[in-house]
Amino acid sequence: MPATFRTRVHAACLGAALVVLASAASCSDKKSDKLSKATADSITAALSKLGDTAGIVHSSGGHKYGAPTGKIRVANLLEIDGKPSGPLDLYDVRDPDSSMTPLISHLEYGTISPYVSPRGGDNFAGSPSNLYLFPANLKKATKPFGGNIDNGGFGPTDQLSLALGPSKGFAGGASVSIFTIVEGGKRQSTKQADTANAIPAGQALLVVRAANTSADSMPEQYLVIDGTCPHAPNDRNVVGDAAHYKTIPSSVSGTFYHPVAPGSHTLGIVTSPRGHGLLTCNGKTPASTTSFTAEAGKRYLAWVFGEPSDGFKVVTAPIATP
């Protein structure tokens, strides 16, 4: 229930209660006095119960929160004006006070946090949880910090990886883009779940997405796996000859799934000018690489990040079983 509607409901209930009390109080005989007191006690108890179920903050109760909700992790891939953002703190309250510690603390640029479960809000029973972004060691912040990182909020079954990436606001100032990989829960459509969870027998699955595509004037980017740029099996954006299209490397503009064999793998990024896709990445060498080791039957996350000013990189992490 929206906060404004909930407030009106409580105001209406309170108004009705006051009318009843006033009517009861207008009687002057002893019987009416007893009725008035009983009515008042009944209404007080009802209002107290109504307030408790709606999550109202009482003077004796303090701020309330729901149970930890969802399984969420965050990648700090944020750059401000072409430079790494620095470490970040994330809280599950919008206005943390001096007694509160971050749910995710000092998340360095280029790293992925462990999974956390934010507490639900106190708006109503079952209210979703959220995470709010601050520079490390600060509890008050100005834009692009201080806001929540997901407008939908997190539900009990959600398992999500979110990346903070660079962007520009409407006025041209630095902003934060949020890129999401749904790993489980209600946000994952049946079709997406079938593709995202289908690990070929004897192999692992690499889930790839870029977190820098909202930055200005980005070139085309391609993932290099062990020296080659593969076509993702779920890349079905066929234009013209379907057989030929499947030989062309898949860019990292969307979420793609690459089966990989068990063992160690080397990942990197190569680029081509904006608007000019690669037909092959032969002869291109990534400026930097990262390695990870895959186990059969498991999924792994690969976020692509960076800008032309500081180069393109990949960070990886295993995906937990939902």
Backbone torsions as a table, in degrees:
resi	resn	phi	psi	omega
1	MET	NA	128.1	179.6
2	PRO	-59.5	150.2	-175.7
3	ALA	-60.6	-41.4	-177.0
4	THR	-65.0	-41.1	179.3
5	PHE	-66.8	-41.3	-180.0
6	ARG	-61.7	-39.8	179.2
7	THR	-62.9	-41.8	178.9
8	ARG	-64.3	-38.8	179.1
9	VAL	-61.0	-45.9	-178.9
10	HIS	-67.3	-37.6	178.1
11	ALA	-63.7	-41.3	179.6
12	ALA	-64.5	-43.6	179.4
13	CYS	-62.3	-43.7	-179.9
14	LEU	-63.8	-42.6	178.9
15	GLY	-60.6	-43.8	178.8
16	ALA	-62.1	-39.8	180.0
17	ALA	-63.2	-42.1	-179.7
18	LEU	-65.0	-37.7	177.3
19	VAL	-61.3	-45.9	179.9
20	VAL	-62.8	-44.2	179.5
21	LEU	-60.9	-42.6	-179.6
22	ALA	-63.0	-40.6	179.5
23	SER	-64.2	-42.0	-179.7
24	ALA	-66.3	-38.9	-177.0
25	ALA	-69.7	-20.5	-176.5
26	SER	-73.9	-17.2	178.9
27	CYS	-76.6	146.2	-174.0
28	SER	-112.5	-17.0	-177.3
29	ASP	-81.0	169.3	-175.1
30	LYS	-63.7	-38.8	179.4
31	LYS	-61.9	-41.6	179.0
32	SER	-66.8	-35.9	177.5
33	ASP	-60.9	-43.9	178.5
34	LYS	-63.5	-43.1	178.4
35	LEU	-61.8	-41.7	179.7
36	SER	-60.3	-46.0	-179.6
37	LYS	-64.7	-44.1	179.6
38	ALA	-62.7	-41.0	178.9
39	THR	-64.2	-43.5	179.7
40	ALA	-62.1	-44.0	179.0
41	ASP	-61.9	-41.0	-179.5
42	SER	-64.8	-43.0	-179.3
43	ILE	-67.9	-40.4	178.4
44	THR	-59.9	-44.5	179.2
45	ALA	-64.2	-40.9	-179.5
46	ALA	-64.5	-43.3	179.7
47	LEU	-65.2	-37.5	178.2
48	SER	-63.1	-43.2	179.1
49	LYS	-65.4	-41.8	178.9
50	LEU	-61.0	-42.4	178.6
51	GLY	-63.5	-40.8	-178.8
52	ASP	-64.7	-42.3	-176.6
53	THR	-72.0	-24.9	-178.6
54	ALA	-91.9	-2.6	177.7
55	GLY	80.6	25.9	178.6
56	ILE	-67.7	145.0	176.8
57	VAL	-87.2	114.2	176.6
58	HIS	-93.2	158.7	-177.9
59	SER	-61.2	-28.4	-179.0
60	SER	-95.7	-7.7	-172.5
61	GLY	-100.0	-27.7	-177.1
62	GLY	73.0	-173.0	-178.1
63	HIS	-72.6	141.1	-177.3
64	LYS	-116.5	151.0	176.8
65	TYR	-136.8	153.4	174.3
66	GLY	-81.4	-177.4	178.4
67	ALA	-69.1	155.8	173.7
68	PRO	-52.0	134.9	-169.2
69	THR	-131.8	124.2	176.7
70	GLY	84.3	171.3	177.0
71	LYS	-131.1	102.8	-167.8
72	ILE	-125.0	141.2	169.9
73	ARG	-135.9	158.2	-171.4
74	VAL	-129.9	138.2	173.7
75	ALA	-107.1	126.2	176.1
76	ASN	-88.3	94.4	177.7
77	LEU	-119.2	26.3	-173.6
78	LEU	-85.8	132.7	172.4
79	GLU	-122.0	141.7	178.1
80	ILE	-113.7	115.3	-178.1
81	ASP	54.0	43.0	175.0
82	GLY	80.1	9.0	179.9
83	LYS	-127.0	145.7	179.3
84	PRO	-52.4	142.7	-174.0
85	SER	-69.3	-24.1	-169.4
86	GLY	90.9	174.9	-176.9
87	PRO	-66.8	151.9	-176.0
88	LEU	-128.9	150.6	170.8
89	ASP	-114.5	144.6	175.6
90	LEU	-128.8	129.5	178.4
91	TYR	-112.5	160.8	174.2
92	ASP	-99.0	15.3	172.5
93	VAL	-128.7	147.6	-175.9
94	ARG	-71.0	-37.2	-176.7
95	ASP	-124.5	78.2	-178.7
96	PRO	-64.9	141.6	176.8
97	ASP	-98.4	-177.2	-172.9
98	SER	-65.6	-18.8	-178.3
99	SER	-86.3	-11.3	-172.8
100	MET	-90.5	143.1	174.6
101	THR	-109.4	150.0	-178.2
102	PRO	-64.5	147.6	172.8
103	LEU	-73.5	-35.6	171.7
104	ILE	-124.3	120.9	-171.2
105	SER	-115.2	135.2	174.5
106	HIS	49.5	52.4	177.5
107	LEU	-75.4	107.7	-175.4
108	GLU	-72.8	152.9	175.1
109	TYR	-58.1	135.3	178.2
110	GLY	84.5	11.4	-179.2
111	THR	-123.8	160.8	178.9
112	ILE	-114.9	132.7	-178.9
113	SER	-74.9	163.9	165.3
114	PRO	-66.5	166.8	173.4
115	TYR	-68.7	141.2	175.1
116	VAL	-132.8	163.5	177.6
117	SER	-124.6	97.6	179.1
118	PRO	-63.3	151.9	174.7
119	ARG	-75.3	145.6	175.5
120	GLY	-67.2	158.6	178.9
121	GLY	-73.5	178.8	179.9
122	ASP	-108.8	20.4	-177.3
123	ASN	-69.4	-40.8	179.8
124	PHE	-167.8	165.8	-179.3
125	ALA	-59.4	129.7	-178.4
126	GLY	80.9	13.7	179.7
127	SER	-59.6	139.5	-178.8
128	PRO	-68.1	162.0	176.6
129	SER	-97.3	173.9	178.0
130	ASN	-159.3	172.5	176.5
131	LEU	-129.2	139.8	-176.6
132	TYR	-120.2	137.7	-166.8
133	LEU	-100.9	130.2	178.4
134	PHE	-139.1	149.2	167.1
135	PRO	-60.5	148.6	-177.6
136	ALA	-54.9	137.8	175.4
137	ASN	75.2	6.6	177.9
138	LEU	-115.4	142.1	176.3
139	LYS	-112.3	-5.7	172.8
140	LYS	-126.0	139.4	-175.2
141	ALA	-150.2	156.2	173.5
142	THR	-107.3	163.9	-178.2
143	LYS	-57.2	141.3	13.6
144	PRO	-87.9	11.4	-179.3
145	PHE	-98.5	170.0	176.0
146	GLY	100.1	-18.4	-176.7
147	GLY	-95.9	173.4	176.6
148	ASN	-78.1	154.7	-175.0
149	ILE	-100.9	3.9	177.2
150	ASP	-153.1	117.3	-175.4
151	ASN	-71.1	-19.9	-178.4
152	GLY	-84.3	-21.9	-174.4
153	GLY	77.6	163.7	-174.4
154	PHE	-109.1	132.3	178.3
155	GLY	-98.1	171.6	-174.8
156	PRO	-58.4	-34.2	-175.8
157	THR	-94.8	-2.6	-176.8
158	ASP	-66.0	133.6	165.8
159	GLN	-129.5	114.2	-171.3
160	LEU	-136.3	145.5	165.0
161	SER	-111.7	124.9	-179.5
162	LEU	-118.2	136.4	176.8
163	ALA	-112.6	136.4	174.5
164	LEU	-93.9	117.3	-177.1
165	GLY	-123.7	167.2	-177.3
166	PRO	-76.9	150.5	176.4
167	SER	-161.3	-178.8	175.7
168	LYS	-124.7	139.2	176.8
169	GLY	-78.8	178.3	-178.3
170	PHE	-62.3	-31.5	-178.6
171	ALA	-90.5	5.1	178.1
172	GLY	92.5	-5.7	178.5
173	GLY	-78.0	167.2	179.8
174	ALA	-62.5	141.8	178.9
175	SER	-138.7	176.4	-178.8
176	VAL	-119.9	126.4	172.3
177	SER	-100.0	141.8	180.0
178	ILE	-112.3	124.1	177.6
179	PHE	-114.2	133.2	-171.9
180	THR	-121.7	134.0	167.8
181	ILE	-113.5	117.6	179.9
182	VAL	-83.0	119.4	-177.3
183	GLU	-101.9	-15.0	179.5
184	GLY	176.7	166.8	177.3
185	GLY	100.6	-173.2	-172.2
186	LYS	-67.3	-23.6	-178.6
187	ARG	-72.3	-15.9	-176.5
188	GLN	-89.1	115.7	178.4
189	SER	-68.0	159.2	-179.1
190	THR	-58.9	-43.8	179.7
191	LYS	-63.2	-44.3	-180.0
192	GLN	-65.6	-40.5	-178.9
193	ALA	-62.5	-40.2	179.7
194	ASP	-61.0	-41.6	-179.4
195	THR	-75.1	-43.2	-174.0
196	ALA	-71.6	-25.3	-176.0
197	ASN	-105.9	-3.7	-176.9
198	ALA	-81.6	99.3	179.7
199	ILE	-99.0	117.8	-180.0
200	PRO	-56.9	145.3	-177.7
201	ALA	-54.9	130.8	176.8
202	GLY	78.6	5.0	-178.5
203	GLN	-124.1	176.0	170.8
204	ALA	-113.1	169.9	-179.1
205	LEU	-124.6	125.9	178.3
206	LEU	-101.9	117.7	-179.6
207	VAL	-98.2	118.2	-169.4
208	VAL	-119.1	135.2	172.2
209	ARG	-154.9	147.3	177.2
210	ALA	-90.6	144.0	178.2
211	ALA	-113.1	15.6	-176.0
212	ASN	-123.7	11.1	-172.1
213	THR	-75.7	-8.7	176.2
214	SER	-90.9	-5.2	176.5
215	ALA	-72.7	156.6	-176.7
216	ASP	-71.7	142.8	168.3
217	SER	52.9	46.9	178.8
218	MET	-82.5	141.9	174.2
219	PRO	-75.1	172.8	172.0
220	GLU	-71.3	137.9	-175.9
221	GLN	-123.8	141.4	-177.3
222	TYR	-135.3	138.2	177.8
223	LEU	-80.9	131.6	174.2
224	VAL	-104.0	121.7	176.4
225	ILE	-114.2	111.8	179.1
226	ASP	53.1	42.5	173.3
227	GLY	90.6	-3.8	179.6
228	THR	-127.5	155.8	177.0
229	CYS	-106.3	101.5	-174.1
230	PRO	-80.8	161.0	170.3
231	HIS	-93.2	125.7	-178.6
232	ALA	-72.1	133.5	179.5
233	PRO	-57.3	-28.3	-180.0
234	ASN	-92.2	7.9	175.2
235	ASP	-85.4	96.6	-175.3
236	ARG	-113.8	24.3	178.8
237	ASN	-80.1	60.0	-172.0
238	VAL	-69.6	130.8	173.1
239	VAL	-124.5	113.7	-179.5
240	GLY	80.0	-130.8	-174.6
241	ASP	-68.6	110.5	-176.5
242	ALA	-64.5	-40.6	-178.8
243	ALA	-64.7	-41.0	178.7
244	HIS	-69.4	-38.5	-179.1
245	TYR	-58.4	-35.9	-177.7
246	LYS	-73.3	-5.1	174.3
247	THR	-95.6	-7.6	-176.6
248	ILE	-88.5	137.3	179.3
249	PRO	-58.7	144.3	175.1
250	SER	-86.6	130.3	175.0
251	SER	-73.1	172.9	-179.2
252	VAL	-100.2	28.6	-178.5
253	SER	-74.7	-18.1	178.1
254	GLY	-127.8	-174.4	175.8
255	THR	-90.7	116.2	-178.0
256	PHE	-121.9	154.2	-176.1
257	TYR	-119.8	120.7	-178.1
258	HIS	-116.5	113.9	172.6
259	PRO	-65.3	138.0	177.3
260	VAL	-135.2	152.1	179.0
261	ALA	-75.6	154.7	174.3
262	PRO	-59.2	149.0	179.2
263	GLY	120.3	-171.5	-176.7
264	SER	-83.9	140.9	179.5
265	HIS	-136.2	149.4	178.4
266	THR	-112.7	128.7	-176.9
267	LEU	-118.1	146.7	175.5
268	GLY	-159.0	179.5	-178.9
269	ILE	-127.9	133.4	169.2
270	VAL	-119.1	159.1	-173.6
271	THR	-132.0	165.1	169.5
272	SER	-140.4	160.7	-177.5
273	PRO	-55.5	147.3	-179.6
274	ARG	-53.8	129.0	179.5
275	GLY	85.5	-0.1	179.4
276	HIS	-124.9	93.4	-177.2
277	GLY	-71.2	154.7	177.7
278	LEU	-84.0	138.7	170.3
279	LEU	-90.1	-23.6	175.6
280	THR	-158.6	154.4	176.7
281	CYS	-107.5	14.8	177.1
282	ASN	-57.5	133.8	179.1
283	GLY	86.2	-5.9	177.4
284	LYS	-98.3	138.3	-178.1
285	THR	-122.0	128.4	178.0
286	PRO	-61.9	145.5	177.9
287	ALA	-70.9	-31.5	177.0
288	SER	-143.3	154.5	-178.7
289	THR	-134.6	160.8	172.8
290	THR	-136.6	154.6	-178.4
291	SER	-119.7	148.6	171.9
292	PHE	-146.7	158.9	-179.6
293	THR	-113.6	125.9	-176.7
294	ALA	-101.3	144.7	172.7
295	GLU	-112.3	142.1	-179.8
296	ALA	-58.7	139.3	176.4
297	GLY	83.7	3.8	-178.8
298	LYS	-116.3	158.3	177.4
299	ARG	-107.6	149.3	-179.0
300	TYR	-135.5	141.8	179.6
301	LEU	-96.5	138.3	174.7
302	ALA	-132.9	108.9	175.9
303	TRP	-94.2	133.3	174.7
304	VAL	-98.7	134.1	-177.1
305	PHE	-150.9	178.9	-177.6
306	GLY	103.0	169.3	178.9
307	GLU	-135.3	167.6	-179.7
308	PRO	-55.3	-29.2	-177.6
309	SER	-68.3	-26.4	-178.3
310	ASP	-132.0	6.4	174.9
311	GLY	90.1	162.0	-175.5
312	PHE	-105.0	138.8	-173.2
313	LYS	-138.8	171.3	177.4
314	VAL	-132.4	137.6	172.7
315	VAL	-123.9	139.8	-174.6
316	THR	-124.7	160.9	175.4
317	ALA	-163.5	147.9	174.5
318	PRO	-66.8	151.3	175.3
319	ILE	-99.9	126.3	179.9
320	ALA	-67.8	153.8	174.8
321	THR	-72.2	123.7	-178.1
322	PRO	-60.4	NA	NA
